[in-house]
Structure formats: C-alpha cells, structure tokens
Amino acid sequence: MDEFETRQGRREKKLRKKQERMPKHGKNLAKVYIDAIIKRLKRSKTKK
C-alpha cells in the first residue's frame, strides 16, 4: 500500500510541475497567434 501512495505522490508532483509550466507557455503562444492575426488583418485591409 505504501508503494501505491508514493507512486500517486510522484504522479501528483509531476502533474503540478506540468501545470506550473503551462500558463507561461500559453501566454507566449497566445501572443504569437494574436500577432499573426493582426498582421493578417493589416495585410487584408491594404489590399482592399
């Protein structure tokens, strides 16, 4: 039973680390996508 709990603990720890990393990643990715969309909009406005 002890082994299961430690394994569970490791799993939770890994998950927590993964979640901590994600927000930073998400913000940068969101910025990249927003910049790309803005560029595309600017380009389409000049054509018309």
C-alpha positions in Angstrom: 0.0 0.0 0.0 2.9 2.4 0.8 4.3 1.9 -2.7 1.0 2.9 -4.3 0.9 6.1 -2.2 4.4 7.2 -3.2 3.7 6.4 -6.8 0.5 8.5 -6.5 2.5 11.3 -4.9 5.0 11.3 -7.7 2.2 11.4 -10.2 0.7 14.4 -8.5 4.0 16.2 -8.2 4.7 15.7 -11.9 1.2 16.9 -12.8 1.7 20.0 -10.6 5.0 20.8 -12.3 3.4 20.4 -15.7 0.6 22.8 -14.8 3.1 25.4 -13.5 4.9 25.4 -16.8 1.8 25.6 -19.0 0.5 29.2 -18.2 3.8 30.8 -19.3 3.7 28.7 -22.4 0.1 29.5 -23.1 0.6 33.3 -22.8 3.5 33.3 -25.2 1.6 31.1 -27.7 -1.4 33.3 -27.4 0.7 36.4 -28.1 2.2 34.7 -31.2 -1.3 33.9 -32.5 -2.7 37.3 -31.8 0.3 39.0 -33.6 -0.2 36.7 -36.6 -3.9 37.5 -36.8 -3.2 41.3 -36.5 -0.7 41.0 -39.3 -3.1 39.1 -41.5 -5.8 41.7 -40.8 -3.5 44.6 -41.7 -2.5 42.9 -44.9 -6.1 42.3 -46.0 -7.0 45.9 -45.3 -4.3 47.3 -47.5 -5.3 45.0 -50.5 -8.9 46.4 -50.5 
